[in-house]
Amino acid sequence: MSLKNDTSLPPAEDASAVENGWPQLKSQRTWGPFAVFSTSVSTAIATWCFIIGGFAAYYLPAAQGTLAVLAGSLIGILFIVLACLPLSAKYGIDAVSGSVPQLGTRGSLLAVVLIFLATLGWNVYLFVLLGRATVSIGGAFGLQLPDWSVGAAGAFAVLVVLVLLRKGSAAVRNFSQFIAIAVLILAFVIMFLLINSAGLDTLLTAPAIAPAEDAKINWASAMEVLIASNLSWWAYTGAIVRNSPSARKSLWPVVLGLGLAVGVGSLTGLYGGLLVPDSGGDPTQFLVEIGGPVFGIIALAFIVLANIGTAVVGVYAATIAVRQLPAIRDSSWVFSTGVSALPALVLAGFFADTVFNSFGTFLAFLGIGFAPICGIQIADYFFLRRQRYDVGSLFNTTASSHYYYWGGINPVGFAAFAAGVATYLYLLDPVTYISRAPFQFTTATIPTVIISGLIYWLGARFILRPLSKGGYAADVRK
C-alpha cells in the first residue's frame, strides 16, 4: 500500500505525525547521516557506559575485557540493526508500530510497556548518576552536600529535560549535535588519565574484581552485559531512524554511534573499575583525584551535560511510545512528556540508592524483554514477509487490518515471546546474575533471540498462514 494513496494516514504537512508515531513520508525525514550519528552518540555515550564497563570488570581483566566489551557491543547492535532499523527507515515508523505485524494491533501494547520501562530505567540511572556527579562537583569545592542532594539534583535534571523537549524532535537533533563531539572526547580523556595515572603495566596486570572459577563463565558474563545493554537500543533506534530517509544512510551511523560508541565508552568504565574497584567504574568518584580539581570539575560538568542530552532522547522515545495509547494520544505534547518523565522524577528523586544498587537486575531485564522481540521481528520481516508490510494495516485498529488476528492479539507472537523469556530465565538468573544452565552458558541473549525467532517462524508457517491470519500472503505479493 502506498503512503500517498492511503487516506487513513495524516497528510505530509501534518506535524502531529512526528509526535504521534504516524509514518513519516520521505519528504518529512530531514535527518542526514550526521544527525543520526550525533544523536546516536549522544544517546550511547553517557555515564551508564562507565557503569556497564565497571560491571564487566567483575569478570575479566583489561586485555580480555576489552575484547569482550567490544565484541558484545557489536553483537548486540547487530540484532538491533536486523530487527528495528530496516523497517523504521523504510516506513518512517517507530519501534512500537514495527511490532504490530508480530503482536497484533492491540498486542503491540507490549512493545509500549517494554519501551517505557527500558527508557525509564536508563533515564533514572542517568538522573541518579548526574546527581552523583553534582555532589562530586560540590566536594571539589570543599562542600559536603547531604545524601539527599543526589536525588534533588536528579529531580531538577528531569525538569530541565522537560523544558528542552517542548519543541519535540528538533530539540533532540539540535541538542545532541551540540554535545556529541564533546562527550566522545571526554571518554577518551578520562581513559587516558586513568592509564597515565596508574601506568599501563598496572592496568594490564590488575585482576578482575570477582571472577568465576570457569574462564568461559567470565567471558560469557562480560559479553552478556554489553549484548543486553545494546538490545535496549530497540527502544531508541526507531525513534531516531524514523527521521532519516533511508536505511542505507542510517546503517553505519547507528552501528558506530550506538554500537561501537557504547563499547568505547564502556572501556573507560572497565579500566576505571579495575584500577579503582570501589568505584564500580563510575568516573564521578575518581575524576577529581586523577585529574585535579580544575579538570575534575570541568569533566564532571560535561558528564552532567552528556546525561541530560541522553535523557532528552530517552524521554522523547518514551513519549512517542506512550502517545500511541488512546488515553494519551489526544493530549498535548507537553503533557505527554510530563507523563513519560514523572516516574523518573519520583525514582531518581526519592529512591536513588535503591536504583543504583539494582543495575545488574536492570541489565538482565533488558535481555529478557528485547531479545525475544528482536528474534521475532527478524524472523517475521526477513523470512516470512520478505521485507514488506502493509502500512495502512499498521494503524488500522479494526478487524479489516491484516494484523488484527484474533481481537487485535497475535497469540503466536506472544507464545514466541513467552518462550524467549523462559529461555532467558532458564539460562541466567536475573537477580543474582548467575548461570543456571548446563555447561554454565551464561550468555542468554543469543539463544533467546534464536529460539524466539524459530518458534515464531514455525507458528506463522503452520498456524497463521493456513488460517489466513496476519496478511502474510498479501504482504509477500506486494
Secondary structure, 3 states (H helix, E strand, C coil): CCCCCCCCCCCCCCCHHHHHCCCCCHHHCCCCHHHHHHHHHHHHCCHHHHHHHHHHCCCCCHHHHHHHHHHHHHHHHHHHHHHCHHHHHHHCCCHHHHCHHHHCCCCCHHHHHHHHHHHHHHHHHHHHHHHHHHHHHHHHCCCCCCCHHHHHHHHHHHHHHHHHHHHCHHHHHHHHHHHHHHHHHHHHHHHHHHHHHHCHHHHHHCCCCCCCCCHHHHHHHHHHHHHHHHHCCHHHHHHHHCCCCCHHHHHHHHHHHHHHHHHHHHHHHHHHHHHCHHHCCCHHHCHHHHHHHHHHHHHHHHHHHHHHHHHHHHHHHHHHHHCCCHHHHCCCHHHHHHHHHHHHHHHHHHCHHHHHCCHHHHHHHHHHHHHHHHHHHHHHHHHHCCCCCCHHHHCCCCCCCCCCCECCECHHHHHHHHHHHHHHHHHECCCCCCECCHHHCCCCHHHHHHHHHHHHHHHHHHHHCCCCCCCHHHHHHC
